[in-house]
Every structure is written in C-alpha cells, then in structure tokens.
C-alpha cells in the first residue's frame, strides 16, 4: 500500500472563511475567541476557544472538508 501526501484543494484561509461566515450568524461577535485551524486526516478543524479562560461557555467547532470546503460537522458551545 502506497501513501501519498497531497495538498488539500481547500486551503486554511478558505476553511476559516467558511467557518467564520457560519459562526458570525450564530455568535455575532467573535472577538472574544481565539481561532485555531488545523488540517487533520478527516479535514480542516476550525475551533473557536474563549480567550478568557475564566468565562463560562465556549465557541463553535467545525470540521471542513479539505476537498470541497463544505461543513462536514459543527458544534456550538454556549
């Protein structure tokens, strides 16, 4: 079995844009969140975590398809 590493068709900035557009509809103000974008085997993981760890709640978490840019899953913490 041969494994090849290829670049995703959807780059990190596009995955972030897709997630951000959805998150802004629900959360409106995203400034309290630190955003991380990581490519894993199942796609782009875009996570919004509160900057202030003393605050309760959390932000949205997305799995974005690295080929199409579609949202495969999302979870909102509030």
WOLIN-V41016 format. One record per backbone hydrogen bond with DSSP energy under -1.0 kcal/mol. NH is the residue of the N-H (numbers start at 0). CO is the residue of the C=O. E is the energy in kcal/mol with one decimal. If there is no record, write none. Layout:
nh=NH co=CO e=E
nh=NH co=CO e=E
//
This chain:
nh=9 co=65 e=-2.8
nh=14 co=10 e=-2.1
nh=15 co=11 e=-2.6
nh=16 co=12 e=-1.8
nh=17 co=13 e=-2.3
nh=18 co=14 e=-2.2
nh=19 co=15 e=-3.0
nh=20 co=16 e=-2.2
nh=21 co=17 e=-1.5
nh=22 co=18 e=-2.9
nh=23 co=19 e=-2.5
nh=25 co=21 e=-1.1
nh=26 co=22 e=-3.4
nh=27 co=23 e=-1.1
nh=28 co=26 e=-2.6
nh=32 co=29 e=-1.6
nh=33 co=48 e=-3.7
nh=35 co=46 e=-2.2
nh=37 co=44 e=-2.3
nh=39 co=42 e=-2.7
nh=42 co=39 e=-1.6
nh=43 co=63 e=-2.9
nh=44 co=37 e=-3.3
nh=45 co=61 e=-1.9
nh=46 co=35 e=-2.3
nh=47 co=59 e=-2.4
nh=48 co=33 e=-2.7
nh=50 co=31 e=-2.9
nh=54 co=51 e=-1.5
nh=60 co=74 e=-2.3
nh=61 co=45 e=-2.9
nh=62 co=72 e=-2.3
nh=63 co=43 e=-3.1
nh=64 co=69 e=-3.1
nh=68 co=64 e=-1.7
nh=71 co=62 e=-3.1
nh=72 co=62 e=-1.4
nh=74 co=60 e=-2.2
//
